[in-house]
Amino acid sequence: MYSGLLKTYTGDVEKVEKLLHYNVSGGNKIRYNLFKHTLAKINPSVDIRSNGEVLELIHAALLIVDDIADNSNLRRGNPCWYIKRGMLSVKDAKFIMALTCS
């Protein structure tokens, strides 16, 4: 889903793919599907997929931080990312947000 965003990334791609897979996949993609159908009606020529991916990444980053703020234990049936990575998960959330700007 997000491979296009990693085309220019020169760091540890495997580590980033693990981060994204853990935090982005598994959701019901309601935002993505709503965005896709709405944008298709408004402007069918816009690249819906890449814009929808950005929306899902922003949401994933916000959920990481939200889980810390709420002291949550589980997200989608799995341990929250911050439980696995500690406060480094804040940096991970910032990294995901930075990917959306590239």
N, C-alpha and C positions, 0 to 999 in steps of 0.2 A: 504494500500500500504506500509506503513512504520511501521507496528505493530512489525515486527521482531526487529527493531532497539530499541524498547522500552522495550524489555524483561528484561533487567537488570537495567532499570531506576527505581529509588526508590522515586523520587519526585512526584510532582503533575501531574500525568499522564493526567488527564482531561485537565489541562491548556496546556500541551504540545500538546495534540491531537488537541485542538482548534487552536493553533499556526500553526501546520503543515497543518491542513485542510484548513485554511484560505489562507495560502501562497503556498501550493503545488497543491491542487486540482484546477480544472478549466482550467488548461492550456491544450494545444493540444498534449503534450507529444511527440513532434517531436524528441527531443533528445533521449528520452527513446526508441522510436520505431526504430530510426536509429541505435542506439547502439545495441538494441536487434537483429536486422536482420544482422548487420555487425558481431557481436560477434558469432552468430549462424553459420555463414559461416566460420569464422576463427577457432573457437574452440567450438564445440557443447557441450562439457562436462562442461563448465564453468557455474556457477550459474548466469544466466543472470538477473534474477529478482532482487536479492539483489544489484548487481552492477548497474543496471538501476535505482533503488531507490536512491542510493547514488548520482548518476548523477543528478537526479531531485531535491534532497535536496540541493546540492551545488548550482544549478541554482536558487532555491528559495531564498537561503541566499543572493546570489549576487544581486538578484532583489530588496530585501529589502533595501540594501545599495545603490543601483543604484537609487532607487526612492528618497531617502534622498538627494543624490548628485544632482539629476536633479530637485529637488523640485516638483516632480510629485504629482498629486492629486488622480489619478485613476490608478488602475492596474486590468485588466480583468473586468472592469465595476464596481469595488468596490473601496471604499477609500483605499489608500495605507496603509500598516500596520503601518508605522510611524505616520500617522495621528491619528490612533486609540491609539497607545502606546507611542507616543512621542519618545524621544531619547532612551528609553528602548528597542526600536526595534533594535538598534545596538547590544545590548546584546542578543536579540532573534536570530539575524542572526548568531552571534558567537556560540550560543547554537546549532543551526541547523548544523553548520559546525562541531562542536564537535561530534554530533551524527554520522556523517559520518566516524569518526575515531574509533568508538567503534566496 
